[in-house]
Amino acid sequence: MNTPLKIAYLASEYPGISHTFIFREIAVLRELGINVITASIRRPANLDKMTAAEKTDADNTLYIKTANIKRIVTSHFSLMTRSPARYFSMLKQAIVLSRRGPRNILKGIAYFVEAGILVKWMQDNNTPHVHVHFANPAATVAMIGAVYGTTTFSISVHGPDIFYNVDTGLLAEKIIRAGAVRCISHYCRSQLMRLIPHRLWSKLDIVRCGIDKEKFSPRPDPANSVPEILCVGRLVPAKGQHILLDACGILKKRSIDFTLTYVGDGEDRASLEALSHTLGIAPQVTFTGAIGQDEVPGYYDRADIFAIASFAEGVPVVLMEAMAKEIPAISTRITGIPELIDNGTNGLLTAPSDTTDLADKLQQLIENPELRNTLGKQGRQQVLDKYDLNENCKVMADFFKGFL
């Protein structure tokens, strides 16, 4: 890039152990010459499991909710004395938006306090633009902060949770007020199109997420005597992991050998462990708990099949990672996933909640090594063609040029 560009990235939690793609995106943008400073609403959990590079970024990140009273007071006093009209306009908007969205005046005041800290920090760092990953409360904070007039904001919209709460999440308001909007898929873009006038559709840019094709290179043949199924992700209801266990229970009834590994942790872990015992497959199922991103590739290298049975997703980065490793992938036919997986060509798709179909497809892959090999190679090619992190970050760099 010819002109140096400095921007801020804001997230609800940064770095996040389940959102490592944000950390990787920032790293590549920095390599492209963009000066990215980072802010987070709250401090991350599981920082002890993260890489040295993530810990270093954490040390240099503004954590808004942990700001002490002195910082809160000085930030807001500075903004108020600089421009009382802009300051109280920001406060007014926070109250108005709290009535439209969360309908909780205390939340509105909290967002206003956080916005003041963010805006003053951006002023101190001579950074006029902030980009927010996810159209969640962090985006609300950036939107309120922009009312002061010294900062602009853009957002990346992933979905699908925000699409279920468009009113309380103030989604249409955020899309209209944002300087630009990055959609990670055509499905995502379509959901935003239905919320805003046609004349504003041009501000919706598709910039896919991606992975490092060198880091996630084809794995060696795992040479497992018993095929291993891998599932990576938070253990939460939206991921549908009980369906995957039920499907594996069907495989056991069919006398088909397998092992299953869940990489990740979450509120559903106890329920999943209990179900594995009920189905009689507990000895074949491993739960690793939360692990750092540097440990995940080792699990990919040992996997014969990658499977996620999600009910709600954007476009899972873990699917891209597995496919880049040439692991044949099975997922559900929802939201943006069919833009990544073409059923029968570079992976397999099932209907969400269809346990039997998932079991059938797992059996198909277990019993057909040649099909696994074909789908694996085609899966990697799809990732190289559309989900290369370096190439997609170049598109993001162009996305930010509008804020020079």
C-alpha positions, 0 to 999 in steps of 0.5 A: 500500500502506498499510503500508511493506514492505521486502524483499530480492531474491536472485539468483544473478546480479543484474542479469543480462543474460539475466534483465532481467525481474527488474530490471524487476520490482524497479523496478515493485515499488519504484514500488508503494511496496515498499522492495526491496534486492538481493543476488546470489551473484556479480557480473554478467557483461557489466555494461558492456553494461547500462543506467545504471539497472542499473549503479546497482542493481549499485552498491547490491547485496550480492555475496556471493561477493566478500565479503572475509575481514573481512566473512565473519568479522564476519558469522559471529562476530556471528551466533554470539555472538548465538545459538550454538544458532541458529548451529550449528543453521544449520551442522548443517542445511547439512551435512544438506542437502548430504548429501541434495542435492548430496552434497558437504560442501564445497558445504554449507559454502560455502552456510553461509558465504554464508548467514551473510553474507546473514542478517547483511546482512539484519539490518543492513538491518532486512529480515526477508524475502528473495525468491529468483528461481529455485529454484537454489543461491541458494534453498538459501542463503536456506533455510539462512539461514532456519534461524537464525530471524531471516529468512523466504524465498519463491521464484519457480519458473520451471523447467524445469531444476530439474524435472530435478534435483529431488533434487540441487536439494532442490526439494521441501525448498525448497517445503515450507520456503518461506513462499510459492512463486510459480509463473510458470505452471500448468505450473510449479505442476503440477510442484511439486504432484507433489512435495509433499502435497496439504495444501500445494498452497495455498502455490503461487501463480500470478503470471505474469511480464510486460512493460511494455506502453508500452515494448513498444508495436506496432512500425511496419511494418518494410517489409523487402524480404526478410522478417527472422526474429528470435531473441532468447536465450542461444545454449545447447543448451536453446534449440534454435537449431540447429533454427531454422537447419536450418529456414532451410536448408530454406527456402533449398532451397525458394528462399524469401528470408529473413534471420535474426538471433540476438540473444544469445551463449553456448556454442553460438555457434561451432557455430551459425556453423559450421552456417550455413556448412554449410547455405549460409545464412551470408550471410543469418544475423547474430549480434549477440553479447550486447547491453544491454536498451536495444538489443533493441527496435531489433531487434524493430522490424526483425523480420517474424517472431519464432521460438524453437525451444526444447527447455526453457523456462519462459514466455520473456519475449522471447516476450511482448516480441515479441508485445507489439510485434505481431510474429507469433511461432512457438515450441515446444509445451512447458511453459508456452508454450501458456499464452501462445500459442494455436496459430493464434489469437495465434501458431504452435506446433511440436513441439520438434525438428520441423525440417520443421514449423518450416520450414513455419510460417516459410514460411506466415508469410513468404508471408502478410502478412495472417496475420502481421498478424492473429497479431501483433495477437492476440498483443499482446492476449494479453500485455495480458490476462495478461502486463502487468508492472504488473498482475502486480507488483500481484499480487506486492505482495499476495503479499509482504503475508503477510510484513508 
